[in-house]
Amino acid sequence: MQTKNTNKQYGFLSEEDKLFPPMIVVKITNTCDLECVHCPYSFISKQAHYKPVHMDWGLYEKIVDEVASYKNVIFRLLCDGEPLMHPRFPDMIRLAKQKGIGPLNFITNGVRLDSKLAEIVLESGVDVVEISLDALTQATYEKIRKGSNFGLVMDNVHKFIEKRNKMAAKTKIMVSIIDQPEAGAEMEAFKEYWGQRADKVITRIYTSIGGLVDDKKMKIDDSGDRWPCPLLWKRFFINSRGAAEFCVEDWYSETVVGDVNKSSIREIWSSPEYEKVRHAHLSRKFHEVSYCSSCKDWKAREWDNDYFSALSNVLGERIK
C-alpha cells in the first residue's frame, strides 16, 4: 500500500495514453444471478428505478471497432453485473478476438461457466479469465455469495482449468478473493489452494463501493495525504447503456462524462469534461468533483500496483 506520494508524478504514463485509454472496461449488462454481501447489486436491483439492461449489439460493435484500431488496449468485460448473463456473450468475445483486440479479459462468478461455455471461451482465444470466488469453504462461501451453488461453481472452475490444460489453450486463469471479515480466516488457505491450480491468485482490498456498502468492514482508512485517482488516466468505463463514466464504483451514473452512442471513446477521453475532473485531482481540489469529495476508497487505488501489474504478471509480458 502506498503511504508517501509527495514526490510522485501523476498523470498519463505515455503520449499514447493521452490519445486513447490504455484500458477499456465495458459493462455489457447490469444484471446478475447472485447477491453478494460486498456488492450493491443486492439492493439496487430491488429499487423502483432499476431496469435490467443488456448492452445493444450495435453499440458493442461500435466500441469494438474503435478499440480494434489501437494496439495493446486492455479490453475488459465486467462490473455492475455478471457478463455471462448477456445473451450474446459468446458472440462478444469472439468478435473482440476476431478484430485482434487484446489482452481480452472478463470476470465471472463461475455459476454459468459450464463445460459448453468453457469450450467456447477457450476456443475464442480470450487472454485472461478471472473467477471471483471469495471463499474456500462452503460455509464461508454461502455467507458471502448469496444465491450461488458452491458445489456447482467449484466443479465448474476445476473442470475449466482441466479443459484449458487438455486443450493446451493460451487462456490464463485467475481466481480472486476479497479481504473482508467473512473470509478473513481463509485468506491464506485460499491463496495456497488456488495458487497450486490457477495461474494467479488475486486478493482485493474491501472497499465501500463509493459508500454504497458497509465501510466499517474496511481495513484501510482515508486519512493522510490523498493522491489523485489513477482511474482517471488509466481506465475508461462504459455502462450497459453506453454512458462513459469516470469511476468504476458508479452505480447510479453520477460520473458520466460522455455518451459512446454519440461520440467516440477518443473524443470523450480528451473532452473538457474529463479534463476538468483530472485537473481537480491533480490540484488536490477533490471537493470540486462532488462524486469524489467524500470518497473513502482512494487508498485502494494504487498507481504502481494495480490490474495492469496483475495482467503483466500472469501473461508474462509488460502490459502498458
C-alpha angles and dihedrals in degrees: 000000000000116000105165121045103151095115098035122118112229130194137058115358094212144007088254091059090055090060100042136008115263088217130036117196114195120194096204094178139014094206128098137181095217138058106212120190093235096050129083091215090086092071103019091062089059096052120107095241094053116112122178110239131184113195113260113252093230091055091048091051090051091053093047093048092054096044091048090063090066126066127237097002112158108236116197131182111202148089134087092032148009108290093209089065091070105104091224098043094123090052090049097056092042092052093048092052093042087056090053097249117158158217086025115189137170134183122221139174088226097235094116097034094108126158095273095051092041090059092049091051094049094045092049092061100240105179101214134012119192119197117199109215105152095190143048103207129055094238093056094040092055091052091055109030103050116198096018132116113235096197093048094049095046090049091049093050096047092047091047090056091046092049092048090052094045092049091044086226119175094228113123118218124213129179124200142201132189116228098234131142094259091058102029096106092054100048098101095040090049092053092047095048098045093036087071094050112029127056092242140003118215122200114196131202113243110244134184092242092236091319095306097116133039109301091188088079092061118113092198127072128213096228125115132046108334119222128209116274111259091210089077092064101029111037138046118200125204119185126214092270094050100258114145111228127187097212129063090209095058108118096159100049093249095140100053113150099168149345118255089199088068106024137037122256089242092055093050093044090059097035125128089243092059093042091053091058092046091050092052090053095046089049090048088237093133091155088070089070106060094202092053099041097088099030114149096179101066096105089061089061102081123182099211102035111047142115091294087063092048093051092046089052097048095042093045093231136089112266110202 
